[in-house]
Amino acid sequence: MYCSLVTLPRAADLGFLTQFYSKNSSMATRSNFYIAPSQLTKLSVGPRNQKVSSRLPHKPRLSSTPTRANHDSAVVTDELSPMTNIKAEMKTPKILELDPALGPYKDHFEYRMKRFSEQKLLIDQYEGSVEEFAKGYLKFGLNREDGSIVYREWAPAAEEAQLVGDFNDWDGSNHKMERNEFGVWSIKIPDHDGNSSIPHNSKVKFRFKHNNGVWVDRIPAWIKYATVDSTRFAAPYDGVHWDPPPSERYEFKYPRPPKPNAPRIYEAHVGMSDSEPRVNSYREFADNVLPRIQANNYNTVQLMAIMEHSYYGSFGYHVTNFFAVSSRSGTPEDLKYLIDKAHGLGLRVLMDVVHSHVSNNITDGLNGFDVGQPTQDSYFHTGPRGYHSLWDSRLFNYSNWEVLRFLLSNLRWWIEEFKFDGFRFDGITSMLYNHHGINFAFTGDYNEYFGESIDVDAVVYMMLANCLIDLLLPDAIVIAEDVSGMPGLGRPVDEGGVGFDFRLAMGIPDKWIDYLKNKNDDEWSMVDIATCLTNRRYNEKCVAYAESHDQSIVGDKTIAFLLMDNEMYSGMSCLTEASPAVDRGIALHKMIHFITMALGGEGYLNFMGNEFGHPEWIDFPRSGNNWSYDKCRRQWELVDKEHLRYKFMNAFDRAMNLLDEKFSFLSSTKQIVSSTDEDDKVIVFERGDLVFVFNFHADKTYDGYKVGCDLPGKYRVALDSDAWEFGGHGRVGHDVDHFTWPEGIPGLPETNFNNRPNSFKVLSPPRTCVVYYRVEEDIMEEAKDYVDDRDLDDVEKIQEATHEQSGNPKNTLEEEEEERLI
């Protein structure tokens, strides 16, 4: 089993984040890694009065020239119009300079950049700007205009249409809608006696007749709230007109927190966040769960399942209503309360946004607008291209003008109306490729990323989306969930990239599952683990995680449960001695999560409950479990009980987040792995100015273990997984000073110890990770003076002492220095 779905044959192709400095590895060349700018640059593509060239790859034609005054729709088709002739000035994408191995694919990058530029120019010309284009929710759906409610819906396949609801007793004969040339239906309903004719919180639906003469009711595509009668099994959802009076509207009190140096993300599902077997609410989550997240020193919350989805068991990924909050947990005002509460606690909030596919549900969702019409009149592709066979869901036609308006407006809606601070885009791999990643094993061959299998329409949409987000909220964080490892996904749009700030390092949890299920402890490879954690493009940032919701859904287990299994039911009490299984499980749980955080990326993610080793798995209510909520909740009482060992894993999670808060190692550009010793089962690396020592051996303690470092001086323990407060055995002294010793000949790295110019010695117990920080005090001058007094000009003596490695013995100079300092 491989670590990552992307494994390239040459380091030059991948542009590794780091090169190993290992006594077990021949790779001894150090390379710095380049951090992508967090802000996108607005692309300048020329004036809006330029014309479309006759050589456009997709030859877009506008069926008419809509103006910003009438706010109607323009549909892009595949015919060329003589009225449009735009030529974008293109430059060689900068991404080709960052990775010369991409040179053979220059034509592909230039083609997609041209497509992006042309699409943006068309939007600028006919909609004013991308920002204006993304205000579709102010015109489509139900909105107040001049003492009336105006409802607009794009439904070209409809032959007749009506607006029905509680306000007219579901009789639309007096509320027939009119169609314009672009397939947009509209109706204006004046207020009555100064009151809205459609009351707030009343039910509405779009009723239309399609070409077979059948009338159907659908929830408006742009509806902002949808509810269901929970007392009726499998009842359909209803659209709800949400327009609360000023006294009932939530007013935000707190500003957005500043963008962190590195995101430490707490992935959460509001519905399953309660201890009781039920659906939790936004307000209860805000009051009861957000303080826990803040206490554990996370700086970002990622909320799942916010967009309305009729099937709870889909985990929120089969979206039915894109502009509506999930009504199971409350109202739009309740969600605003949650986000504002998070901001008040200093937590930024990301939303799990699903623009990769749509629920197949025709009764409750967007798919109900597809009645067999051609793709240019639909949100979706027709035929197999419009259907995801594994997900049983529909796929957007990203070249359609109204699809672009719908999706871009959706992003702006969540940013501006609810104050989200960014997004995690779900299912990016399905969007990037026409094969959607189905039955395709990515090997890292660049031909896999830039051939005919690429859905350029989807790539252009994502480029537009990232540009829009940056224009609206320059400090936003946008993360791509991609398993393919496409180069450039995490580079700015103006460089030729797709524009995401981070990608999820999705190969890492697969590696840990493989190890825990298929390997004995003595079979764990230090080189393999370190390679997995550092296998990423050096100039594209990653969010690392050991486990997310994916790893604990029904059929699998959390890492803690894989490690301890049934012992978690009977062996977690502190009132009895820990069994070998529990002792091993807690130790490895801490090590796995911490090394993933420290070495796996430039951000870190943890799923709700895994910070304290939540047992078992996740199983949403369904017919197969008799609609039980028992496994669809978080058992907070386990970590709250003082006599249970869950508190130790939680305390360590809090401490490792605090370590980054204090030393900012996640955002550091310095990451060097100096040793991956297969015999000792030890990994040593530096991140920033911290030195990390991970001893994965089952029973060996190393006293006086030499570790390499960059900077000379005095080091002390910054974090120790073996400390008593973390359920360890307290074997490492925290008040011990570790003085460095120079290694080798200055200027000749090959003479250093593990390619590091300095070293110091530590105590390394089994299944323990310890972090050391460099102390800057006056005593350092004393140590320096002492070293300067020694006969350090004798190079042969230094070399003899440095390379005497058998058993890591103390050399004479170090022994004398330790005795003197003691």
C-alpha positions in Angstrom: 0.0 0.0 0.0 1.3 3.4 -0.9 1.4 6.4 1.3 0.0 8.9 -1.1 -2.0 8.6 -4.3 0.8 10.7 -5.8 4.2 9.1 -6.0 6.6 10.6 -8.5 9.7 8.8 -9.8 11.9 11.9 -9.6 12.1 14.4 -6.7 12.6 17.1 -9.3 9.2 16.3 -10.7 7.5 16.6 -7.4 9.5 19.4 -5.9 9.7 17.9 -2.4 9.0 20.1 0.6 12.1 18.6 2.2 15.0 16.4 1.5 16.0 13.9 4.2 19.1 14.2 6.2 19.2 10.6 7.3 22.0 8.3 8.2 19.9 5.6 6.5 19.3 7.6 3.3 21.5 8.7 0.5 19.5 11.9 0.0 21.7 14.5 1.5 20.9 17.7 -0.4 19.0 20.3 1.5 16.3 22.3 -0.3 14.3 25.2 1.1 10.6 25.1 0.5 8.6 28.0 -1.0 5.4 29.1 0.8 2.5 30.1 -1.5 1.2 33.6 -0.9 -2.1 33.5 1.0 -3.7 36.2 -1.1 -4.6 35.9 -4.7 -3.8 38.7 -7.1 -6.7 40.1 -9.1 -6.0 39.1 -12.7 -5.9 41.9 -15.2 -7.3 40.7 -18.5 -7.8 43.9 -20.5 -10.6 46.4 -20.9 -14.2 45.2 -21.1 -14.8 46.7 -24.6 -12.5 44.2 -26.3 -14.0 41.7 -28.7 -14.0 37.9 -28.8 -11.5 36.4 -31.2 -12.8 34.0 -33.8 -10.3 31.5 -32.6 -11.9 31.0 -29.1 -11.5 27.3 -28.2 -15.2 27.0 -27.2 -16.5 29.9 -29.4 -19.1 31.3 -26.9 -22.1 33.1 -28.2 -24.4 35.3 -26.1 -28.0 34.8 -27.2 -28.6 38.5 -26.3 -26.8 41.3 -24.6 -28.3 41.7 -21.1 -27.6 44.8 -19.2 -27.0 45.3 -15.5 -30.3 47.3 -15.4 -32.6 44.4 -16.3 -30.6 41.7 -14.4 -31.8 39.0 -16.7 -30.0 35.9 -17.8 -27.5 35.4 -20.5 -26.9 31.8 -21.7 -23.6 30.9 -23.3 -23.8 28.5 -26.2 -21.2 26.9 -28.5 -21.8 29.1 -31.5 -19.7 32.1 -32.5 -21.4 35.5 -32.6 -19.9 38.2 -34.9 -20.8 40.8 -32.1 -18.2 39.4 -29.7 -14.5 39.4 -30.4 -12.3 39.4 -27.3 -8.6 38.6 -27.3 -6.9 38.3 -23.9 -3.3 39.0 -23.6 -1.6 35.9 -22.3 1.8 35.5 -20.7 3.8 32.3 -19.9 2.3 31.1 -16.6 4.7 31.6 -13.7 4.0 28.1 -12.5 6.2 26.7 -15.3 9.2 28.6 -13.7 8.4 27.1 -10.3 8.4 23.6 -11.6 10.4 23.2 -14.9 9.1 19.6 -15.2 5.7 21.2 -16.2 7.3 22.7 -19.3 6.0 20.0 -21.7 2.5 21.0 -20.6 2.8 24.7 -21.4 0.1 24.5 -24.0 -2.4 23.1 -21.5 -1.7 25.8 -18.9 -1.9 28.6 -21.5 -5.2 27.1 -22.9 -6.9 27.0 -19.5 -5.6 30.4 -18.6 -7.0 31.7 -21.9 -10.3 30.1 -21.2 -10.4 31.6 -17.8 -9.5 35.1 -19.1 -12.1 34.9 -21.8 -14.8 33.8 -19.4 -13.9 36.5 -17.0 -14.0 39.1 -19.8 -17.4 38.0 -20.8 -18.7 38.2 -17.2 -17.1 41.7 -16.9 -18.7 42.8 -20.2 -22.2 41.5 -19.7 -22.6 41.5 -15.9 -20.2 44.3 -14.8 -17.7 42.2 -12.9 -17.4 38.8 -11.2 -18.4 40.5 -7.9 -21.6 41.8 -9.4 -22.3 38.5 -11.2 -22.1 36.8 -7.8 -25.0 38.8 -6.4 -27.5 36.5 -8.1 -29.3 35.9 -4.8 -30.4 39.5 -4.8 -32.4 39.0 -8.0 -33.2 35.3 -8.2 -35.5 33.6 -5.7 -37.7 35.6 -3.5 -36.6 39.2 -2.8 -38.2 42.5 -1.8 -38.3 45.2 -4.5 -40.2 48.5 -4.3 -43.0 47.5 -1.9 -43.4 44.1 -3.5 -42.0 40.6 -3.5 -40.4 39.6 -6.8 -39.7 36.0 -7.5 -37.4 34.9 -10.4 -36.5 31.4 -11.4 -34.4 30.1 -14.3 -36.3 27.2 -15.8 -36.0 27.1 -19.6 -37.7 23.7 -19.8 -40.9 25.0 -18.2 -43.9 25.7 -20.5 -46.0 27.4 -17.8 -45.2 28.4 -14.2 -46.8 29.6 -11.0 -45.8 30.5 -7.5 -47.8 28.6 -4.9 -47.7 28.4 -1.1 -49.5 29.1 2.1 -50.1 32.7 1.0 -52.5 31.5 -1.8 -53.7 28.2 -0.3 -51.5 26.4 -2.9 -53.7 27.7 -5.8 -51.5 29.3 -8.4 -54.2 30.3 -10.8 -53.9 34.0 -9.7 -50.1 33.9 -9.5 -48.9 32.9 -13.0 -45.4 33.8 -13.9 -44.0 35.3 -17.1 -41.0 33.9 -19.1 -38.4 36.0 -20.8 -36.2 35.1 -23.8 -33.6 33.5 -21.5 -35.9 31.1 -19.8 -36.2 33.2 -16.6 -39.7 33.1 -15.1 -40.8 36.0 -12.9 -43.7 37.4 -10.9 -44.2 40.6 -8.9 -46.6 40.4 -5.9 -47.4 43.8 -4.3 -47.7 44.2 -0.6 -51.2 44.3 0.9 -52.1 47.0 3.4 -48.4 47.7 4.0 -47.7 44.0 4.8 -45.9 41.4 2.6 -48.3 39.3 0.7 -46.0 36.3 1.4 -45.5 36.2 5.2 -42.2 35.5 6.7 -41.7 31.8 7.5 -44.5 30.6 5.2 -44.2 27.8 2.8 -43.7 28.3 -1.0 -43.0 26.2 -4.1 -42.4 26.7 -7.8 -45.1 25.0 -9.8 -44.4 24.4 -13.5 -45.6 22.4 -16.5 -43.0 20.7 -18.6 -43.3 19.4 -22.2 -45.3 16.2 -21.4 -48.0 18.4 -19.9 -47.4 17.3 -16.3 -47.4 19.9 -13.6 -44.8 19.5 -10.8 -44.0 21.4 -7.6 -40.4 22.1 -6.8 -38.6 24.0 -4.0 -37.2 27.3 -5.5 -33.6 26.8 -6.5 -32.5 29.9 -4.6 -34.6 29.3 -1.5 -33.0 30.4 1.7 -34.7 28.0 4.1 -36.4 24.7 3.7 -38.2 22.6 6.3 -39.8 19.2 6.6 -42.6 17.8 8.9 -40.5 15.6 11.2 -43.7 13.8 12.4 -44.2 12.3 8.9 -41.9 9.6 7.7 -40.2 10.4 4.4 -42.2 13.6 4.1 -41.1 16.0 1.4 -39.4 19.3 2.2 -41.1 22.7 1.7 -39.4 25.9 0.6 -39.8 28.6 3.3 -39.8 32.3 2.6 -37.3 33.6 5.2 -37.6 37.4 5.8 -37.7 38.0 9.5 -38.6 41.5 10.8 -35.7 43.6 12.1 -36.5 42.6 15.7 -35.9 38.9 14.9 -32.9 39.3 12.7 -29.6 38.3 14.3 -27.1 41.2 14.3 -23.4 40.3 14.4 -21.5 41.6 17.3 -17.9 40.5 16.8 -15.4 41.1 14.0 -13.8 38.3 12.1 -10.6 37.1 13.9 -7.4 37.8 12.1 -6.0 35.1 9.7 -3.8 32.7 11.6 -0.2 31.9 10.6 -1.3 28.3 10.1 -4.8 26.9 10.5 -5.4 24.4 13.3 -8.8 23.1 12.2 -11.5 21.5 14.3 -13.8 19.6 11.9 -17.3 19.4 13.3 -20.7 18.2 12.5 -23.3 20.2 14.4 -26.1 17.6 14.2 -24.1 14.8 15.8 -22.3 17.0 18.4 -24.5 16.3 21.4 -24.0 13.6 24.0 -27.6 12.5 23.7 -28.7 10.4 20.7 -30.4 13.2 18.9 -29.8 16.1 16.4 -28.0 19.0 18.1 -28.8 22.6 17.4 -26.7 25.5 16.2 -27.2 27.4 19.4 -26.4 24.4 21.7 -23.3 23.7 19.6 -22.3 27.4 20.0 -22.8 27.4 23.8 -21.5 23.9 24.6 -19.0 22.8 22.0 -17.3 26.0 20.8 -15.8 26.6 24.3 -14.2 23.1 24.1 -12.7 23.9 20.8 -11.2 27.1 22.1 -9.9 25.4 25.2 -8.0 23.0 23.1 -6.2 25.9 21.3 -7.7 25.4 17.8 -8.0 28.6 15.8 -10.4 27.4 13.1 -13.7 25.5 13.0 -14.8 23.7 9.9 -18.5 23.0 9.8 -19.9 20.1 7.9 -23.4 19.6 6.6 -24.5 23.2 6.7 -26.2 23.3 3.3 -29.6 21.7 3.4 -29.6 18.0 2.6 -32.8 15.9 2.8 -31.0 12.7 3.6 -29.2 13.0 7.0 -27.1 10.0 6.5 -25.3 11.6 3.5 -23.2 13.5 6.1 -24.3 16.7 4.3 -22.7 15.8 0.9 -25.9 15.2 -1.0 -27.1 18.8 -1.1 -30.6 19.6 -2.1 -30.9 23.3 -1.3 -27.7 25.3 -1.8 -28.7 28.6 -0.2 -30.5 27.1 2.7 -29.1 26.2 6.1 -29.8 22.7 7.4 -33.1 23.1 9.2 -32.5 20.1 11.4 -30.3 22.2 13.6 -32.2 25.5 13.5 -32.8 28.6 11.5 -30.5 30.9 9.6 -30.5 33.3 12.5 -29.4 30.4 14.8 -26.4 29.7 12.5 -25.5 33.3 12.5 -25.4 33.2 16.3 -23.0 30.2 16.2 -20.6 31.9 13.8 -20.7 35.2 15.7 -20.1 33.2 19.0 -17.1 31.5 17.3 -15.7 34.9 16.2 -16.1 36.2 19.7 -14.0 33.3 21.0 -11.3 34.1 18.4 -12.2 31.1 16.2 -12.5 31.5 12.4 -15.2 29.4 10.7 -14.9 27.5 7.4 -17.7 25.9 5.6 -17.7 22.5 3.9 -19.1 23.6 0.5 -20.3 21.0 -2.0 -20.1 22.2 -5.6 -18.9 19.0 -7.0 -22.3 17.2 -7.3 -25.9 17.5 -6.4 -28.4 15.2 -4.7 -30.3 12.9 -7.1 -33.5 13.8 -5.1 -36.0 15.3 -7.6 -38.7 16.1 -5.0 -36.6 18.3 -2.7 -33.6 19.5 -4.6 -32.2 21.1 -7.7 -32.4 17.9 -9.7 -36.1 18.4 -9.8 -35.6 21.2 -12.4 -34.2 18.7 -14.9 -37.0 17.2 -16.9 -35.0 15.9 -19.8 -34.1 19.2 -21.5 -30.8 19.9 -23.4 -27.8 20.6 -21.2 -27.7 24.3 -22.2 -31.1 24.7 -20.6 -30.2 22.7 -17.5 -27.9 22.9 -14.4 -26.5 19.5 -15.4 -24.8 17.7 -18.1 -27.0 15.2 -20.0 -26.2 11.5 -20.3 -23.4 9.7 -18.4 -21.4 13.0 -18.1 -24.2 14.4 -15.9 -24.3 11.5 -13.5 -21.8 10.2 -10.9 -22.2 6.4 -10.8 -20.5 5.9 -7.4 -22.3 8.8 -5.6 -25.7 8.4 -7.3 -25.8 12.1 -7.9 -26.0 14.7 -10.6 -23.0 16.7 -12.0 -23.0 20.4 -12.9 -22.4 21.8 -16.4 -19.7 24.3 -15.4 -19.7 25.9 -18.8 -23.3 27.1 -18.4 -23.7 30.8 -17.7 -26.5 30.3 -15.1 -24.6 27.5 -13.4 -21.7 29.9 -12.9 -24.0 32.6 -11.6 -25.6 30.1 -9.2 -22.4 28.7 -7.8 -20.5 31.9 -7.5 -23.4 33.6 -5.9 -23.7 30.7 -3.5 -20.1 31.4 -2.3 -20.8 35.1 -1.9 -24.0 34.4 0.0 -22.3 32.3 2.7 -19.5 34.8 3.1 -21.6 37.9 3.3 -24.8 36.8 4.9 -23.3 34.4 7.4 -19.7 35.7 7.8 -18.0 32.5 7.0 -14.2 32.9 6.8 -13.5 30.5 4.0 -14.3 27.1 2.5 -13.3 23.5 2.2 -14.3 22.5 -1.3 -15.5 18.9 -1.2 -14.9 16.3 -4.0 -12.5 18.4 -6.1 -11.1 15.3 -7.8 -14.5 14.5 -9.3 -14.6 18.1 -10.7 -11.1 18.1 -12.1 -11.4 15.0 -14.3 -14.0 13.7 -16.7 -13.5 10.3 -15.3 -14.1 11.7 -11.8 -11.3 9.6 -10.4 -13.5 6.5 -10.7 -11.5 3.3 -11.1 -8.4 5.5 -11.8 -5.2 5.0 -9.8 -3.1 8.1 -9.9 0.6 7.3 -10.2 2.1 10.8 -10.3 2.7 10.8 -14.1 2.1 14.4 -15.2 0.2 13.1 -18.3 -2.5 12.1 -15.9 -3.1 15.7 -14.9 -2.9 17.5 -18.2 -4.5 15.2 -20.8 -7.9 15.0 -22.4 -9.3 13.7 -19.2 -9.3 17.2 -17.6 -12.6 19.0 -17.3 -11.4 22.4 -18.2 -14.8 23.9 -17.6 -14.7 22.8 -14.0 -11.1 24.1 -13.6 -12.1 27.5 -15.0 -15.0 27.6 -12.5 -12.7 26.9 -9.6 -10.3 29.6 -10.8 -13.2 32.1 -10.9 -14.4 30.9 -7.5 -11.0 31.5 -5.9 -10.6 34.9 -7.5 -14.1 35.9 -6.3 -13.4 34.7 -2.7 -10.1 36.7 -2.7 -11.8 39.8 -3.9 -14.6 39.5 -1.3 -12.4 38.4 1.6 -8.6 38.5 1.0 -7.9 36.8 4.3 -10.1 33.8 3.5 -8.8 30.3 3.7 -9.8 27.9 0.9 -9.0 24.2 1.0 -9.3 21.7 -1.8 -10.2 18.0 -1.0 -8.2 16.3 -3.8 -6.7 12.9 -3.8 -5.0 13.1 -7.2 -2.3 15.6 -6.3 -2.7 17.8 -9.4 0.2 20.2 -9.7 -0.8 23.9 -9.4 -4.0 23.3 -7.5 -2.5 25.2 -4.6 -0.9 28.0 -6.6 -2.4 31.5 -7.3 -4.6 31.9 -10.4 -2.3 34.6 -11.8 0.6 32.1 -11.8 -1.5 29.6 -13.8 -2.7 27.7 -10.7 -6.2 26.9 -9.6 -6.0 29.2 -6.7 -6.6 27.2 -3.5 -4.6 28.1 -0.4 -4.3 24.5 0.9 -5.0 21.0 -0.2 -5.8 18.1 2.2 -3.0 15.6 2.6 -5.3 12.7 2.0 -2.7 10.0 1.7 -1.6 10.3 5.4 -4.7 8.7 7.1 -4.5 5.9 4.6 -1.0 5.2 5.7 -1.9 5.1 9.4 -4.9 2.8 8.7 -2.6 0.4 6.8 0.0 0.4 9.6 -2.6 -0.2 12.4 -4.5 -2.9 10.5 -1.7 -4.7 8.6 1.6 -4.3 10.4 3.1 -5.3 13.7 4.9 -2.6 15.7 8.3 -3.9 14.7 7.4 -3.7 11.0 6.8 0.0 11.1 9.3 1.7 8.8 10.6 5.1 9.9 11.7 6.0 6.4 8.2 5.1 5.0 6.4 7.2 7.7 8.7 10.2 7.1 8.4 9.9 3.4 4.6 9.7 3.6 4.4 12.8 5.8 6.7 14.9 3.6 5.5 13.7 0.2 4.0 16.9 -1.0 4.9 19.7 -3.5 7.3 22.1 -1.9 5.4 25.2 -3.1 1.8 24.1 -2.4 0.6 24.0 1.2 -1.2 21.1 2.8 -3.5 20.5 5.7 -2.4 17.3 7.4 -4.6 15.0 9.4 -4.3 11.5 10.9 -8.1 10.9 10.8 -11.2 12.8 9.8 -14.8 11.9 9.6 -14.0 9.6 6.6 -11.9 7.3 8.7 -14.6 6.5 11.3 -17.8 6.1 9.3 -19.6 2.9 9.6 -17.5 -0.1 8.6 -14.3 1.4 10.1 -13.1 2.7 13.4 -11.3 5.7 15.0 -7.6 5.4 15.5 -8.1 5.0 19.2 -10.5 2.1 18.7 -8.2 0.4 16.2 -5.4 0.7 18.8 -7.4 -0.4 21.9 -10.6 -2.0 20.6 -12.6 -3.7 23.4 -10.2 -2.5 26.1 -11.8 1.0 25.7 -15.0 -0.4 27.3 -13.2 -1.8 30.4 -9.7 -0.5 30.7 -9.9 3.3 30.6 -10.3 3.9 34.4 -7.4 5.6 36.1 -8.3 3.7 39.3 -6.6 0.6 38.0 -3.3 0.1 36.3 -3.4 0.4 32.5 -3.3 -2.8 30.6 -0.5 -3.2 28.0 -3.1 -2.6 25.2 -4.3 0.7 26.8 -0.8 1.9 27.6 0.4 1.2 24.0 -2.8 2.7 22.6 -2.7 6.0 24.4 1.0 6.4 23.7 0.7 5.7 19.9 -2.5 7.8 19.7 -0.5 10.8 20.9 2.5 10.0 18.7 0.5 9.4 15.5 -1.5 12.6 15.8 1.5 14.7 16.8 3.9 13.6 14.1 1.2 14.1 11.5 0.7 17.6 12.7 4.4 18.4 13.0 5.7 16.9 9.8 2.7 16.4 7.5 1.8 19.9 6.3 1.4 23.6 6.9 -2.0 23.2 8.7 -3.6 20.6 10.8 -7.1 19.1 11.1 -8.8 17.0 13.7 -12.4 15.6 13.6 -14.7 16.3 16.5 -14.0 13.9 19.4 -10.8 12.3 18.0 -8.7 14.6 20.1 -9.6 12.6 23.2 -9.7 9.2 21.4 -13.4 8.8 20.8 -14.3 5.1 20.7 -16.2 3.1 18.1 -17.4 4.6 14.8 -20.0 6.9 13.2 -23.2 5.5 11.9 -26.1 7.8 11.0 -29.7 6.7 11.6 -30.8 4.4 8.8 -32.9 1.4 8.1 -29.9 -0.9 8.7 -29.5 0.2 12.3 -33.2 0.7 13.0 -32.9 4.5 12.7 -30.7 4.7 15.8 -28.7 7.8 16.8 -26.6 5.9 19.2 -23.4 6.0 17.0 -24.3 9.5 15.7 -23.3 11.5 18.7 -20.2 12.5 20.7 -19.7 11.1 24.1 -18.3 14.2 25.9 -18.8 12.6 29.2 -15.9 10.3 28.6 -13.4 13.2 28.5 -15.2 15.1 31.3 -14.9 12.3 33.9 -11.7 12.9 35.9 -11.2 9.2 36.5 -11.1 8.1 32.9 -7.9 8.1 30.7 -9.6 10.0 27.8 -8.5 13.2 29.6 -4.9 12.4 28.9 -5.2 12.3 25.1 -7.3 15.5 25.2 -4.7 17.2 27.4 -2.0 16.3 24.9 -4.0 17.5 22.0 -4.4 20.8 23.8 -0.7 21.0 24.5 0.4 20.3 20.9 -1.9 23.0 19.6 -0.5 25.4 22.3 3.1 24.5 21.2 2.3 25.8 17.7 0.6 28.8 19.1 3.8 29.6 21.0 6.5 28.6 18.4 4.6 28.8 15.1 6.3 25.7 13.7 3.5 24.8 11.3 4.1 28.0 9.4 7.8 27.7 9.4 9.6 27.3 6.1 12.3 25.2 7.9 11.6 21.5 7.9 14.5 19.0 8.0 14.4 15.3 8.7 17.9 14.4 9.9 17.4 10.8 11.0 15.1 7.9 10.2 16.7 5.0 12.0 15.1 1.7 11.2 16.9 -0.3 13.9 16.3 2.2 16.7 12.8 3.0 15.4 13.5 6.7 15.9 12.7 9.8 13.7 14.5 13.1 14.4 13.6 16.3 12.6 13.5 20.0 12.9 10.5 22.3 12.3 11.4 25.9 12.8 13.9 26.0 15.6 12.3 23.1 17.4 13.9 19.6 17.5 11.5 16.7 17.5 12.5 13.2 18.6 10.0 10.3 18.1 10.9 6.9 19.5 8.5 4.3 18.0 10.3 1.3 19.6 8.1 -0.9 21.7 10.5 -1.3 24.6 13.9 0.3 24.1 15.0 3.4 26.1 17.9 5.3 24.7 20.0 7.2 27.3 22.4 9.7 25.9 20.9 9.5 22.4 22.6 11.9 20.1 20.3 14.1 17.9 21.5 16.6 15.3 20.4 20.2 15.2 21.0 23.4 13.3 21.6 26.1 15.9 24.1 25.8 18.8 23.1 26.6 22.4 21.1 25.1 25.2 17.9 23.1 24.7 15.1 22.2 27.0 12.0 20.1 26.8 9.1 22.0 25.2 6.6 19.1 25.1 6.8 15.5 26.3 4.2 12.9 25.5 5.5 10.8 28.4 4.6 13.4 31.0 2.3 12.4 33.8 -0.4 14.9 32.8 -0.6 13.1 29.4 -0.9 9.6 30.9 2.8 8.9 30.5 5.3 7.5 32.9 7.3 10.7 33.6 10.6 9.4 32.5 12.0 12.5 30.9 13.4 15.3 33.0 12.0 18.7 32.1 14.5 20.7 34.1 17.6 19.3 32.3 19.7 21.5 30.2 21.0 20.0 26.9 24.1 21.8 25.6 25.0 21.4 22.0 28.4 20.3 20.6 29.8 21.3 17.2 30.0 18.5 14.7 32.5 18.2 11.9 34.4 20.9 10.0 32.6 24.2 9.5 31.5 24.6 5.9 31.7 20.9 5.1 28.2 19.4 5.8 29.4 15.9 4.9 31.5 15.9 8.0 28.5 16.8 10.3 26.5 14.4 12.3 23.5 13.4 10.2 24.2 16.5 8.1 23.6 18.8 11.1 26.3 21.2 12.3 25.5 20.6 16.0 24.2 17.9 18.3 23.0 17.3 21.8 22.1 14.2 23.8 18.7 13.2 25.2 16.8 10.5 27.0 14.4 8.8 24.7 11.9 6.3 26.3 9.9 3.9 24.1 6.7 5.1 22.4 7.5 8.7 23.3 7.8 11.9 21.5 9.7 14.8 23.0 10.2 18.3 21.5 13.1 20.6 22.5 13.4 24.3 22.2 16.5 26.5 22.2 16.9 28.6 25.3 18.5 32.0 24.9 20.0 33.1 28.3 23.2 34.5 29.7 24.3 31.0 30.6 24.8 30.4 26.9 27.6 32.9 27.0 29.2 30.8 29.8 28.9 27.7 27.7 30.3 29.4 24.7 33.3 30.7 26.6 34.0 27.3 27.9 33.9 25.8 24.5 36.1 28.5 23.1 38.8 27.7 25.8 39.1 24.2 24.5 41.6 23.1 21.9 39.0 23.1 19.0 41.6 23.7 16.3 42.6 20.0 16.4 40.3 18.9 13.6 41.3 15.2 13.9 40.3 15.2 17.5 36.9 16.7 16.6 36.4 14.2 13.8 37.3 11.2 16.0 34.8 12.3 18.6 32.1 13.1 16.2 32.1 9.9 14.2 32.4 7.6 17.2 28.8 6.4 16.8 28.7 2.9 18.2 25.9 2.9 20.8 25.9 6.7 20.9 28.7 6.8 23.5 29.6 10.1 25.2 32.9 11.5 24.0 35.4 12.9 26.5 34.8 16.6 25.7 31.1 16.2 26.3 31.5 14.2 29.5 33.9 16.9 30.9 31.6 19.7 29.9 28.5 18.0 31.6 30.5 17.4 34.8 31.6 21.0 34.9 28.1 22.4 34.3 26.6 20.1 36.9 
